[in-house]
């Protein structure tokens, strides 16, 4: 006898049919529920807590983690926000550029773009300043300058008393010239050698040592005894002076820095300055090829009170004044204009071949631009000490200070 045979008689056929239908209905309902997408509540019941939507904290606000559909919706506002924020950022960056350039121009050494910007104001400055001062005024300035060291000229000029090693006599053209280093003396000596007939044509600017070699035989202290005093007295004499600040920078650039110029560098002085100021042994300085900074060069000048090589020594210590009174004084800043008057005296069709820096306005020349920058970075204590050493040189032609708009020109009434 089967199990159904036992159940049916016990419950009855009608009860059995009801139970069977009820079970079938339950089964159909469950199948229907599985075929539909369950709600989040049903999902949690069916799949467990690992698939619940957990809140993501954003500040003090809770937001839900976006699904793929949400991500597409959030991309648009993010793109829109990014585009809107870019414009004000560019505007903010561009605004401070001009004042930033103005702030940075003074303390740092300018690059080519900065130099162009600093040159424009000088070009449009006082153009009357480019008019050379008269000779009477220049002689008066030299006389006043030497009174500061208790020296004065008493006529007549005595060239036999001049022991300046940078003074030359060219007997054929009967000219005496005091060529202080770093005042364009190489160009002047080359022109005078051509006028004298000792040089047939201009020389390569990079071979200035040959010009100096040829001029050695014309140094006045060596040859003055060969000529009558009256001949020397009747000669035409002149000298060239320069703003001591630009001369100082020019000397450093040519002789001590790594910059390529037309002159020869002084390796021995490079090593010596690094040794004395930086404390590096001479052997190490030589092996490593060390060079002094401009600041170290300035400190070295102060340490020796200007009693150094003639390229760096104050100009007034190298002139023949007050033993003599020069017939003509030429500020280097006006050499292109005033040189024609010198060669008119010579009676030769020659000219000054110009300087290494080709700028026509002295206020724009590289040594003047560098002097403004480098000297301002030294600080007042160092520049004041340098001023005491080169004070007389500044007064030789009433030269402007490196902070003046017309630097490096002499300050004279037009």
CORJO-V286555 format. One record per backbone hydrogen bond with DSSP energy under -0.5 kcal/mol. NH is the residue of the N-H (numbers start at 1). CO is the residue of the C=O. If there is no record, write none. Layout:
nh=(NH | NH)
co=(CO | CO)
This chain:
nh=(6 | 7 | 8 | 9 | 10 | 11 | 12 | 16 | 17 | 18 | 19 | 20 | 21 | 22 | 23 | 24 | 25 | 26 | 27 | 28 | 29 | 30 | 31 | 32 | 33 | 34 | 35 | 36 | 36 | 43 | 44 | 45 | 46 | 47 | 48 | 48 | 51 | 52 | 54 | 56 | 58 | 61 | 63 | 65 | 71 | 72 | 73 | 74 | 75 | 76 | 77 | 78 | 79 | 80 | 81 | 82 | 83 | 84 | 85 | 86 | 87 | 88 | 89 | 90 | 91 | 92 | 93 | 94 | 95 | 96 | 97 | 98 | 98 | 100 | 101 | 102 | 103 | 104 | 105 | 106 | 107 | 108 | 115 | 116 | 117 | 118 | 119 | 120 | 121 | 122 | 123 | 124 | 125 | 127 | 129 | 130 | 131 | 132 | 138 | 139 | 140 | 141 | 142 | 143 | 144 | 145 | 146 | 147 | 148 | 148 | 149 | 150 | 151 | 154 | 158 | 159 | 161 | 162 | 163 | 167 | 168 | 169 | 170 | 171 | 174 | 175 | 176 | 177 | 178 | 179 | 179 | 180 | 183 | 188 | 189 | 190 | 191 | 192 | 193 | 194 | 195 | 196 | 197 | 198 | 199 | 207 | 208 | 208 | 210 | 211 | 212 | 213 | 214 | 215 | 216 | 216 | 217 | 218 | 219 | 220 | 222 | 223 | 223 | 224 | 226 | 227 | 232 | 233 | 234 | 235 | 235 | 236 | 237 | 238 | 239 | 240 | 241 | 247 | 248 | 249 | 250 | 251 | 252 | 253 | 254 | 255 | 256 | 257 | 261 | 266 | 267 | 270 | 271 | 272 | 273 | 274 | 275 | 276 | 277 | 278 | 278 | 279 | 279 | 280 | 285 | 286 | 287 | 288 | 289 | 289 | 290 | 297 | 298 | 299 | 300 | 301 | 302 | 303 | 304 | 305 | 306 | 307 | 308 | 312 | 313 | 317 | 318 | 319 | 323 | 324 | 326 | 327 | 328 | 330 | 331 | 332 | 334 | 335 | 337 | 338 | 339 | 340 | 341 | 342 | 343 | 344 | 345 | 346 | 347 | 348 | 350 | 358 | 362 | 364 | 365 | 365 | 368 | 369 | 370 | 371 | 372 | 373 | 374 | 375 | 376 | 377 | 378 | 378 | 379 | 383 | 384 | 385 | 386 | 387 | 388 | 389 | 390 | 391 | 394 | 395 | 396 | 396 | 397 | 399 | 400 | 404 | 407 | 409 | 411 | 412)
co=(2 | 3 | 4 | 5 | 6 | 7 | 8 | 12 | 13 | 14 | 15 | 16 | 17 | 18 | 19 | 20 | 21 | 22 | 23 | 24 | 25 | 26 | 27 | 28 | 29 | 30 | 31 | 32 | 33 | 39 | 40 | 41 | 42 | 43 | 43 | 44 | 48 | 49 | 52 | 63 | 61 | 58 | 56 | 54 | 67 | 68 | 69 | 70 | 71 | 72 | 73 | 74 | 75 | 76 | 77 | 78 | 79 | 80 | 81 | 82 | 83 | 84 | 85 | 86 | 87 | 88 | 89 | 90 | 91 | 92 | 94 | 94 | 95 | 96 | 97 | 98 | 99 | 100 | 101 | 102 | 103 | 104 | 111 | 112 | 113 | 114 | 115 | 116 | 117 | 118 | 119 | 120 | 122 | 125 | 126 | 127 | 128 | 130 | 134 | 135 | 136 | 137 | 138 | 139 | 140 | 141 | 142 | 143 | 144 | 145 | 146 | 147 | 146 | 322 | 323 | 157 | 158 | 159 | 161 | 164 | 177 | 218 | 175 | 169 | 170 | 170 | 236 | 168 | 238 | 166 | 177 | 178 | 180 | 184 | 185 | 186 | 187 | 188 | 189 | 190 | 191 | 192 | 193 | 193 | 193 | 204 | 205 | 262 | 207 | 207 | 208 | 209 | 210 | 211 | 212 | 213 | 214 | 215 | 216 | 167 | 219 | 219 | 220 | 220 | 223 | 224 | 228 | 229 | 230 | 231 | 232 | 174 | 235 | 176 | 328 | 178 | 330 | 243 | 244 | 245 | 246 | 247 | 248 | 249 | 250 | 251 | 252 | 252 | 259 | 255 | 265 | 266 | 267 | 268 | 269 | 270 | 271 | 272 | 273 | 273 | 274 | 274 | 275 | 274 | 281 | 282 | 283 | 284 | 285 | 286 | 285 | 293 | 294 | 295 | 296 | 297 | 298 | 299 | 300 | 302 | 301 | 304 | 306 | 309 | 309 | 314 | 315 | 315 | 320 | 320 | 324 | 237 | 237 | 239 | 329 | 241 | 331 | 332 | 334 | 334 | 335 | 337 | 338 | 338 | 339 | 340 | 341 | 342 | 343 | 343 | 348 | 356 | 360 | 361 | 361 | 362 | 365 | 365 | 366 | 367 | 368 | 369 | 370 | 371 | 372 | 373 | 374 | 375 | 375 | 379 | 380 | 381 | 382 | 383 | 384 | 385 | 386 | 387 | 390 | 391 | 392 | 393 | 394 | 394 | 409 | 401 | 404 | 406 | 398 | 410)
